[in-house]
Amino acid sequence: MTKKFLTLAAIAIFTLSFSSCREKTTGEKVGNAVENAVDDVEDAVDDVEDAVD
């Protein structure tokens, strides 16, 4: 559980660092990009957990 949270936090920070300078028009675009990245990471973590089990 802790690994999953830390992974999601790292991905969110990484995503924000790339999109924060480019997306100056609306904060909504940044929020959507972060949500999409978090969803993708959650799916990847679930896939890895299933593969390990």
C-alpha positions as CSV (number, residue, x, y, z in Angstrom):
1,M,0.0,0.0,0.0
2,T,2.8,2.4,0.9
3,K,4.7,1.6,-2.3
4,K,1.5,2.3,-4.3
5,F,1.0,5.7,-2.6
6,L,4.6,6.7,-3.1
7,T,4.5,5.7,-6.7
8,L,1.4,7.7,-7.3
9,A,2.8,10.7,-5.5
10,A,6.0,10.5,-7.5
11,I,4.1,10.3,-10.8
12,A,1.9,13.2,-9.9
13,I,4.9,15.4,-9.0
14,F,6.7,14.3,-12.2
15,T,3.6,15.1,-14.3
16,L,3.1,18.5,-12.6
17,S,6.7,19.4,-13.3
18,F,6.2,18.9,-17.0
19,S,2.8,20.4,-17.4
20,S,3.0,23.3,-15.0
21,C,5.0,25.6,-17.3
22,R,3.2,24.6,-20.5
23,E,-0.4,24.8,-19.4
24,K,-0.9,28.4,-18.5
25,T,-4.3,28.9,-20.0
26,T,-6.4,26.9,-17.5
27,G,-5.8,24.9,-14.4
28,E,-8.4,22.5,-15.5
29,K,-6.1,21.1,-18.2
30,V,-3.4,20.5,-15.7
31,G,-5.8,18.8,-13.3
32,N,-7.1,16.5,-16.1
33,A,-3.6,15.6,-17.1
34,V,-2.7,14.7,-13.5
35,E,-5.9,12.6,-13.1
36,N,-5.2,10.7,-16.3
37,A,-1.6,10.0,-15.2
38,V,-2.8,8.8,-11.8
39,D,-5.4,6.5,-13.4
40,D,-2.7,5.1,-15.7
41,V,-0.3,4.5,-12.8
42,E,-3.1,2.8,-10.8
43,D,-3.8,0.5,-13.7
44,A,-0.2,-0.3,-14.1
45,V,0.2,-1.0,-10.4
46,D,-2.8,-3.3,-10.5
47,D,-1.4,-5.1,-13.5
48,V,1.9,-5.6,-11.7
49,E,0.2,-6.8,-8.6
50,D,-1.8,-9.3,-10.6
51,A,1.3,-10.6,-12.4
52,V,3.1,-11.1,-9.1
53,D,0.2,-13.0,-7.6
